[in-house]
Amino acid sequence: MKGQEKILFEQLKKEVTQTFLEDFPTLNPDISKWKGLDIIYFQEHLRQKVRGNVSEKWFYTYFKSSFEKLPRIDMLNLLTQYCGYKRGWTEFQEKYQSKISQDNLTSHVTNEPLINKTVGDDQKNFLENVEVKTNGYDDETIQTESLGINVSKNKNHSFGIKKLIYILLGLITLLVVVFSVDKYYEYRNTFKFCFYDADRSSLIKSKLEIIIQKNGVSPEYYTVTNGCFTYRSSTDTLKMTISSPMYKKESFVVGLKEIRDKGEENNRNFKLRPDDYAIMLYYYSTGVNDADENKKSQLIKQRKEELNKLIADDALIYQVYDNELFGVEVLDKKKYIDFMTTPTTSLKNYILINSQINKNKKIDLIKFKIQKNEK
């Protein structure tokens, strides 16, 4: 990156920070020090002002790390419009061109030259001059050569054709038999397992983690998001362990041989007991955004009280991030409740990873993340 470009982008970072601090004056004035909830609040502020978004990965790349080149022009336009420049990056450059040398000022946006690919005259002539030539063979000779048979006009002609037909029919019959047998055993060894809520008798659509264990074989791990999954096995029995943030951990032993011997349909349904505390925590943490605007203030107050009763004062609360630079942030109870009751679009992507109840029936462990849609 050229010196002029770096100066411009550093100035843009300062103005972005100033714009954000107008509504959030208590945050750190150094944008490179922002993390966790600070970044989430900035993303929400950006959406409200210019209806745009930057991903957390993008924020860490350009605002918290050293960078080698400017961001894309659409991102520069988004940030400058956020700072009040209606014409975006162009207007921002014009404002500071008297302070920075005009040389190379507009070199931040580079476009790869378009390569016009044309067919040369030599190629065109070559294509036009290609001809299909025959070598003097008559129709009968061509047909016999394509079959790989030296056909002569004698009595052996009929015998050779019949022999070839019998061979082909035999091969086709063998292939059909092999295919049918394979499909039969595939059907007998393919099973469909579905999981239902034990209280509501409804198919579970939330994420389920499944571990399948068989004798003498390493455990197999699966993730199910639609309530059912298909599994193929020729073993007699297997042990299946299912875990989910919203349901109690369950283990089942499935007799596959018994299903095959009885000739039953290869479908099995399993019921999982819901974890009421985890479901309440998820409901109280995500229901604010869906409330009516006239009732939202009262609902927020109510949710704060409910979460305060549900969570232990010394609870360990972790927010997990999907990036290499910043993996986990620890929140205290108050900060978590404030975050969960502040109406933002980020809460729509709230995912409860794990929770734990202590002997006093209070939640003393919460692990969650805000799923990111990378731009």
Order of alpha helices (4+ residues) and beta strands (2+ residues): alpha-alpha-alpha-alpha-alpha-alpha-alpha-alpha-beta-beta-beta-beta-beta-beta-alpha-beta-alpha-alpha-beta-beta-alpha-beta-beta
